[in-house]
Amino acid sequence: MSANEAFNIASLKMVHDELLATIEQSALRLEQFAGDRTNGELLQNCIEGVRQIRGTLSLIQLKGVDLLADELLEHINDITLGDNPATDKKLELLTSAFFMLPRYLEFCLQTSRSMALLLIPHINELRQARKAPLLPESFYFNYEPLKISRTAQQTAPSQENLTALVRRLRHMYQAGLLKVLQGSQIKPSFGIMCRALERLESVCGATALGNLWWLANASLTSVSEENLRITKSRKMLFSSLDREIKRLQFEGAAVMNRAPDTALVKELLYLLTLSKSSTDKSKEVISAYAVPSLSYSDKELAREMEFLRGPSVNTINSMAAVLTDELHSTKNILERRSPLEPPLRWQGFPKMSWLKLNL
């Protein structure tokens, strides 16, 4: 499965310049409002600009930026006039979104492709700030998990022994999870977590919950072996498995045949597929769930995300123009000097006038 979504690049080229100008103007209005927070006209002009941006993005049907613009509009409509400590964080998030919008449009034009999943972390920053549910990493992964059946050996402890065993295994999983969340001893900690999941699988066997532990073990093992990034969303995924273990601990065998959350299964399958793991276990799990392959890896995603954070072509061109002007000015000064004059003493680089660089 490709990360590239079909989009009409001709439509984007047609509206790009006007869209970029609207984004820059709205960002400028926001910057001016940050310095004059009682000016309702500046805020309203910025809101109207964002609405125009959202409308244009709807017309070209470019995935990802439409949701980012939606979040931008949600936040800017929530800003109130006057000094408010909460406004500082909102303005910071809005500024970041105004930076990211043109960067992503530039990415689509330069590569002739769209990868909406690159915007998920930026969309989630805005959603988290307004306490809205976060988008899962697999949000744009066009796949629905299958219900599988498999054969597996199962131990059958009594209810009392099951509770005690699961409690110990949960403590074991939590010990590894804590280290992963702290970013220390990653590989050994994943090893501890995977051993706990393997024991849980043997307890639950081929039940619905047993299938979850089987999948989770394969996914976490691949994350460790393939050195995938430990992002915030992935930490939340690992933590959600602890909640599933807790449910088994307190509800016992009654939950073993209860179907696990589809979103959790999909996220684990996406992570496993993204890892490009070639182990027999990974292949077995992917085959059982009939998961389509991905055309990109986690390293490729990280590289593209880094591109979005870097300076835009417009910014680089502006900086190059400034440097060129300064060099020409210095050259003219040197050419006008008399050979009899004493040599210039080094005083550092000439002071460059501040320019408003393009977003």
KAGI-V799725 format. One line per field, one symbol per residue. ss: DSSP state (@ for helix, = for strand, . for the rest). Layout:
# KAGI-V799725
ss=???
This chain:
# KAGI-V799725
ss=....=...@@@@@@@@@@@@@@@@@@@@@@@@@@@....@@@@@@@@@@@@@@@@@@@@@....@@@@@@@@@@@@@.......@@@@@@@@@@@@@@@@@@@@@@@@@@@..=.@@@@@@@@@@@@@@.............................@@@@@@@@@@@@@@@@@@@@@@@@...@@@@@@@@@@@@@@@@@@@...@@@@@@@@@@@@@@@@@@......@@@@@@@@@@@@@@@@@@@@@@@@......@@@@@@@@@@@@@.....@@@@@@@@@@........@@@@@@@@@@@@...@@@@@@@@@@@@@@@@@@@@@@@@.......................
